[in-house]
Amino acid sequence: MATATVLFEHRKRRNRYRLRHVGGERPRLSVFRSNKHIYAQVIDDRIGRTLASACSLESELRAAGEAVRGAALAQKIGKLIGERSLAAGITSVVFDRGGYRYHGQVKALADSAREAGLAF
């Protein structure tokens, strides 16, 4: 019987394979969730560099003083990564959800990034 970690890694590898072969030359918007925080990066895999990033640990989000969690926090991160990507001159990306299902926080982040102007 395969463990949850093995199954997660398998889904992640399968997703990245599709992105590499279908996504073409666009940068990748990668999402990582931990139990407490959510992170997003726009990565150019050709040169191996992060072009823009946003996470829930940033002082901009913590300074507001609000205890925002879950999908509401993911929406703020999506808006922030969208704005930073556009400022860096990136308008189109491929969405790398990793091994996570496309619902909840991941979906909220993606929808918010689209609303901010990113195309994927």
matplotlib code that plots the C-alpha trace (Angstrom):
import matplotlib.pyplot as plt

x = [0.0, 1.4, 1.6, 0.1, 3.5, 4.3, 0.9, 1.5, 4.9, 3.4, 0.7, 3.3, 5.6, 2.7, 1.6, 5.1, 5.5, 2.4, 3.4, 6.8, 5.4, 2.2, 3.3, 6.0, 8.2, 6.0, 7.1, 5.5, 3.4, 4.2, 2.0, 3.1, 0.9, 2.0, -0.3, 0.0, 1.2, 0.9, 3.6, 3.6, 6.5, 6.8, 9.7, 11.6, 12.7, 15.0, 17.3, 16.3, 15.4, 12.5, 11.0, 8.4, 7.2, 4.7, 3.9, 1.8, 4.9, 5.4, 5.2, 2.8, 0.1, 1.0, 1.0, -2.7, -3.3, -6.0, -6.0, -6.7, -6.5, -7.5, -9.0, -9.1, -5.3, -4.8, -6.8, -4.5, -1.4, -2.9, -3.5, 0.0, 1.7, -0.3, 0.7, 4.3, 4.4, 2.9, 5.4, 8.2, 6.7, 5.1, 1.6, 1.2, 2.2, 1.4, -0.2, 1.7, -0.6, 1.9, 0.2, -2.6, -6.2, -7.6, -10.0, -10.0, -6.9, -5.3, -8.3, -8.7, -5.1, -5.5, -8.7, -7.2, -4.1, -6.3, -8.3, -5.0, -4.2, -2.2, -3.3, -3.3]
y = [0.0, 3.4, 6.1, 9.5, 11.1, 8.7, 9.4, 13.2, 13.0, 11.0, 13.6, 16.4, 14.7, 14.0, 17.6, 19.0, 16.6, 18.0, 21.6, 21.0, 19.5, 21.6, 24.9, 25.8, 28.7, 30.5, 30.9, 28.6, 29.9, 27.4, 27.0, 25.5, 25.0, 24.2, 23.7, 27.4, 29.3, 29.5, 30.5, 31.4, 31.8, 32.7, 30.6, 30.7, 27.1, 27.8, 29.9, 28.5, 31.8, 33.0, 36.1, 37.0, 35.6, 36.2, 34.4, 34.7, 35.4, 38.9, 41.9, 43.6, 41.0, 40.8, 44.6, 44.7, 43.1, 40.9, 37.2, 36.0, 32.3, 29.8, 30.9, 34.6, 34.6, 32.7, 35.4, 38.1, 36.1, 35.6, 39.3, 40.1, 37.6, 38.9, 42.5, 41.6, 39.5, 42.3, 44.7, 42.3, 42.2, 38.8, 38.5, 34.8, 31.8, 28.1, 27.2, 24.5, 23.3, 20.7, 17.6, 19.7, 19.4, 22.5, 23.6, 25.7, 27.7, 26.7, 27.7, 31.0, 31.9, 31.1, 33.0, 36.0, 36.0, 35.9, 38.9, 40.8, 40.3, 37.1, 34.9, 31.1]
z = [0.0, -1.0, 1.7, 1.3, 0.8, -2.1, -3.7, -3.3, -4.9, -7.8, -8.4, -8.3, -10.8, -13.1, -13.0, -13.6, -16.6, -18.2, -17.5, -19.1, -22.2, -22.6, -21.0, -23.5, -22.7, -20.2, -16.5, -13.9, -11.0, -8.3, -5.1, -1.9, 1.2, 4.7, 7.6, 8.6, 5.5, 1.7, -0.7, -4.4, -6.8, -10.5, -11.7, -15.1, -15.4, -18.4, -16.3, -12.9, -11.3, -9.3, -11.0, -8.4, -5.0, -2.3, 0.9, 4.1, 6.2, 4.7, 6.9, 4.5, 5.3, 9.0, 9.5, 8.8, 12.2, 10.9, 11.7, 8.1, 7.4, 4.7, 1.4, 2.4, 3.0, -0.3, -2.1, -0.7, -1.7, -5.2, -5.6, -4.4, -6.8, -9.7, -9.0, -8.6, -11.7, -13.8, -12.3, -13.4, -17.0, -16.8, -18.1, -18.9, -16.8, -16.4, -13.1, -11.1, -8.3, -7.2, -5.8, -4.3, -5.5, -7.3, -4.6, -1.5, -0.9, -4.2, -6.2, -4.3, -5.0, -8.7, -9.1, -7.3, -9.5, -12.6, -11.3, -10.8, -14.5, -14.9, -17.7, -17.3]

ax = plt.figure().add_subplot(projection="3d")
ax.plot(x, y, z, "-o")
ax.set_aspect("equal")
plt.show()
